[in-house]
Amino acid sequence: MLSTILIVVLLLVLVGALPTWPYSSRWGYGPGGAVSAVLLIVLVLAVLGRLNF
């Protein structure tokens, strides 16, 4: 249950980190890439059963 909530929160953070708004266009893809990497790691750990929540 908690891992599902964690994945949903990380997806929302990923959408918020994408540089689609004028004030964040100069950020580049760094924030979105970092959040994507964390999300990918969490998903892989969840699939492998390594997350013990």
C-alpha positions in Angstrom: 0.0 0.0 0.0 2.7 2.5 0.9 4.8 1.6 -2.1 1.8 2.5 -4.4 1.5 5.8 -2.7 5.2 6.4 -3.1 5.0 5.7 -6.8 2.0 8.0 -7.3 3.8 10.8 -5.4 6.9 10.3 -7.5 4.8 10.5 -10.7 3.3 13.8 -9.5 6.7 15.2 -8.7 7.9 14.1 -12.2 5.1 16.0 -13.9 5.8 19.0 -11.7 9.5 18.9 -12.6 9.0 19.0 -16.4 10.2 22.3 -17.9 6.9 23.2 -19.6 6.1 26.5 -18.0 7.9 29.8 -19.0 9.6 30.3 -15.6 11.1 26.8 -15.6 12.2 26.6 -19.3 15.8 27.5 -18.4 16.0 24.7 -15.9 16.5 22.2 -18.7 15.8 18.5 -18.2 17.9 18.1 -15.1 15.1 18.1 -12.5 12.8 15.8 -14.6 15.7 13.5 -15.3 16.7 13.2 -11.7 13.1 12.4 -10.6 12.8 9.9 -13.5 15.9 8.1 -12.3 14.5 7.9 -8.7 11.1 6.7 -10.0 12.8 4.1 -12.2 14.8 2.8 -9.2 11.7 2.6 -7.0 9.8 0.8 -9.7 12.6 -1.8 -10.2 12.9 -2.3 -6.5 9.1 -2.7 -6.2 9.0 -5.3 -9.1 11.9 -7.2 -7.5 10.1 -7.2 -4.1 13.0 -5.4 -2.4 10.7 -2.7 -0.9 9.5 -3.8 2.5 6.8 -1.3 3.5 
